[in-house]
């Protein structure tokens, strides 16, 4: 934004200090006049010889003649002192603002690693500097995450395209190759690419929070998700157990259904090879509603569990079957949870498997009750 040049804040503060100091001097002189000089007689008084006197009896005109030049000198001194002292004090007071401005310009030029770290006790400038440092840290982390996500997405999208190109090259160079097999493999690769693209679009949509909020019951979404994924669970030999209460919240029904579906799907495909179990529970707390999904499976360390919500991250030696997904399931869950002002917690179970807890704000009516 182009603005017309104007006086600096330091100059404005200096003039303000000097102006207030001059005003204080004028008020002091006015007080001397009101409470002292006006009571001095304007001409000499005739005093009888019997009246005792001490020294020279003052006359107002003489006092003013002597006092006025000295008062003018004092006012000139106050003006110079106010300008010089105000300039120095304003510079010291605005020094933190200069550092904040420098850090802002560096951030504008793309340097997000710089921090102000303003020393000293807490005041308005230091509060602003700390808030700015916190904002820079969050922006830097967000940019790094976006760059990592873009690199991973490019890699994941490039893989099916490269496979498709290889299959087409085989079909072109070997006319006797089974065309049905090539078409089938191309269909599988193309389906994976479409699923990945749709997941990326969903992730972007949830990140922007561009959705309409409406009353939603998580328990109903759990029923819908488990019914949809029941054939897949039966194919994997996994038993799904659901329980809980009505869990009213506010948000996007489509996104929360996607969240629930992703959690159940993740619990199915990353379970025991046979006779696995999934427990889905919905509950209500004082001001929140909770969705918990537990599954049996391999033993995970807390370090591995903490990375599972990152895009394209999968647990060590996890299943990579046709329904293993594109590596965005829990990343989408995390994004949808944050978009609904909720919290996501991943807890490895001692006996193997994972407990995933989603906590969302309850509706106002339920919270008040």
N, C-alpha and C positions, 0 to 999 in steps of 0.2 A: 504494500500500500504506500503510495507516494503522498507525503505530507509536506506542507510548507515549513521551513525551518523556524524555530522559535527559541526563546531563551531556555537555558538548561535549568534543571531542577536545582542544581547547586547555586546558580545565580539567583533564582527565585527565593530559595531559603536564606541566602545572604542578605538580600534586600529586605526580607521579612524580619530577620534578626535586627538589622540596623534600624528599620522602621519602628519596631517595637521599642528598641532602646531609646531612640529619639523621642518617641511618644512618652516613655517613662520620664525622660528628662524634662519635657514640657510640663507634664503633670506635676513634677516636683517643684518646678519654678512657680507654677500656678498655685500650688499649696503654700509656698513661701509668701506669695503676694496676698493670698486670701487670709492666711492665719497670722501674718507678721507685719508686712510692710504697710498694709492699709490702716493699721492702728498707729502708725508713726505719724505725728503731725506734719503738715506740709510747710509750716513756717515756725520760726523760733517763738518760744513762749516767754512771756515776762514772768520771772520768778522773783518773789520777794527775797530780800537778803536773809530773812529768818529761816527760809526753807532750805534744808540741807540738800546738797547735790553732790553726786559722785562722777567726776569726769565730764566729758562733753555731752551735752544733750543733743541727740540725733535729730536730723531733719530729713523728711522723705525724699526731697529732691536730691540732697547730697548722697543719700544711700543709693538711690537709683543710678546716679551718675557713676558711682564707684562700682555698683553691683552689675550693671548691664554689660560692660565689656568682659568682665570675668565670667558671667553667665554665658555669653556668646562663645567664649573660648572653651568653656566646659562642653557646650553643645557641639562645637566642632570636633572636640576630642571624642565625644560619644559617637559621633557619626563615623569618624575614622576607625575607632575601636570596634564599632558594630560591624562595619564592612569587613575589616581584616579578620576579626574574631569570628564573625559569621561565616566567612569563606572557609576558614580553617575547620571550624566545627562542622559545617555542612559537608566538607570533604571527608572528614572522619566518619560521619554518620552514613554517608552514601557509599563508602568504600565496599561494604558487602554487596550493595546493589550493582556495583561495577563488576564484581566477580560473577554475580548471577547473570548479568548481561553477557559477559564473555562466554560463560558456559552455554548460554542459550544460542549464541551465534555459532559456537562449535557444533552443537547438536543440529542446528539448521544446515550446516555444511556436511552433515553425515557422521560426525564423531559422537557416538552414543556411549563410549566407554568412559568419557571424562566425567568426574564428579566434583562438586563444589567443596564439600566437606568443610563448611564454614565453622571455624573454632569459636569458642566463647560460650557464654551462658545463653539460655533460651530467651529469645525476643522475637519480634515480628519478622525481622530479616532472616534470622536463623531458622525460624519455622518455615518460611518460604523456601530457603535453600534446602532444608531437609525434604520438604515436599517435592521440590524439583528433582533432587537426587533419587527419590523413590520412583518418581514418574519416569526418569531416564532409565532406571534399572528395569522397570516393567516393559518399557518400549524396546530396550535392547534385547530382553528375553523373548519378547513377542516377535521381533524381527528375526532373531536367530531361529526361533521355532518355525516361522514362515519360510525362511530360506531352507531349513532342513526338510520341511514338509514338501516344498516345491521340488527339491532335489530327489527326494524319495518318490514323489508322485511321477516325476519324469522317468525315473528308473522303472517304476512299476508299469507305466504305460508303454515304455519302450519294449519291455519284454514280450507282451503279446503281439506287438507289431512285428518284432523281429521273428517270432515263431511263425506268424502268418506268412511273412515274406519267405522264410525257409520252406514252408509247406508248398507255397505256390511255385517256388523254384524247382522243388522235387517233382511236382506235377507237370511242370513245363518241360523239364529235361528228361523225364522218364514217362513217356506216354503209356507204357504198359503197367504203370503203378496203379494199385487199387484206388479208383477215384472216390469210392464210397468212404474209405478210411480217411482220405485227405479231407473230404467234406465234413466228416464227423469231427475230426480234430480241429478244423477251422471253426466249426460251430462252437466247440467248447472254448477255444481261445477267444473268439469274438464275444461270447457270452461273458467271459471273465472281464474283458475290456469294458463292456457296457456296464457291468456291475460296479467296476471301479470308478467309471465316470459318474455314474449316478450317486455313488457314495461321496465322491468329491463335491458334487453339486449340493448334496444334502448337508455336508459339513460346512460349506460356505454359507448356505442358507441359515443354518443354526448359529453360525458365528455372527452374522449380521443382526440377529434377533428380529428379523423382519417377518414376524408371524403374529396372528391375532390370538389373544389370550381369552380363554373361556373355561368354565368349570369342567373339570375332568376327574373321573374316579379311577385311580390306578388299579384297583382290584378288577374292574371290568376289562382294562387293557391287558392285565395278566391272563385272564380267561381267554381273550381273543388270541393273544400271542401263543399260549400253550396249545390251543386247539389247532392253530395254523401249523405249528412245528411238531405236532404229535407224530405224523408219519415219519419225519426225520428222526425223532427220538426212538421210535420203534425200530427203524432201520439200524440204528447204532446200538440197540439194546439198552437204552437208557430209560429209567423210570422217572416221571415228573410228579412231584408232590406239591400241591398248592394249599395254602392256608392263609388266614388273616381276616381283616375287617375291611369295611368300606373306608377308602382313603381319599377324601376329597381334596383336590388342589386346583390351581389355576394355571393354565398354559395352553400350548398347542396340542390338541389331541393327536394329530398326525405325528408330530415329533416325539411325543411321549410314548406313543405306540411303537415307533421305530426304536426308541430307547429300550423298551421292554423286550421287544423282539430280538434286538441285538444281544441283550443279556442272556436270554434263554438260548438263543442260537449258539452263542459262545460257550455256554455251559454244556451244550450237547456235543459239539464237535471237539471240545477239549476236555474229554472225560475219559473214564476207563475204557479199555477196548471192549469190555463186555460187563453186563450187570452194573452199570453205572447208575448213579442217583442224582437227581436235581431237586432241591427244595426251594420253592418260591414262597415268600411270605410278605404280606403287606400289613403294616401297623400304623398306629396313630400315637403321636406324642403330644406334648403340651402345645407347641406352635408349629409342628412339622408333621409330615407323613413320611413313612419309610417303606422302601421296597428293598427286600433282601433276596439275593439269589446265591445259593450255595451249590457246589457240585463236587463230586468225588473226582479224583484224578491224581496226577503225579504231584510229588512234593515240590513246592516252589519256595524259594528263598524270598525274604522281603525285598531284596535288591531287584530280583527279577520281576516281582509283582509290581514294583513301583514304576517299571518301564512299560507295562502292558497297555497303558492308555496313550502312549506315544504312537503317532501314525506309523503304520507298516511294521510295528513291533509284534513279535510272537514269542511265546515262551520257548525255552530250549527244548528241542526234540519234540515239538508239538505236532499234532496230526496235520498233514497237508493233503487232505482228500478233496473230492470235488466240492464239498460243502464247507471247506475250511475258511472261505471268505477271502477278502482282499487285504486284510491287515488294517482295516479302518473301523472295525466293530466297536471296540472299547474307546477309540478316539472319538467316534461319533457320540457315544454314550457320555463321555466327559464333556464334550462341547454342548450337547443338549442340556445336561445337568446344570452347567454354569449359565447357560442362556436363560434357565428358569430360576436362577438365584439359589441353586441347591448345592449340595456337597456330595462328592463321590469318594468312597473309601474301599480300598482293596486290601483284604486280609488273608494271607495264606493260612490254611488250616493245618494243624499239626499232623493229621493223618493223611494229608494229601488233598489237593483240590483248592478251591478259592471261594471266599465269601465276598460278594460285592454288595455294598450298601449304598443306595441312593436316597438322600434325604432332601425333601422339597418343602417349601412353605405350605402350610395348610390354609384352607380358605378362611376368610375373616370370621364367618359365622361359627365355624367349628373351633377356631382358636379362641374366640370369646367364650364359647361354651365350656 
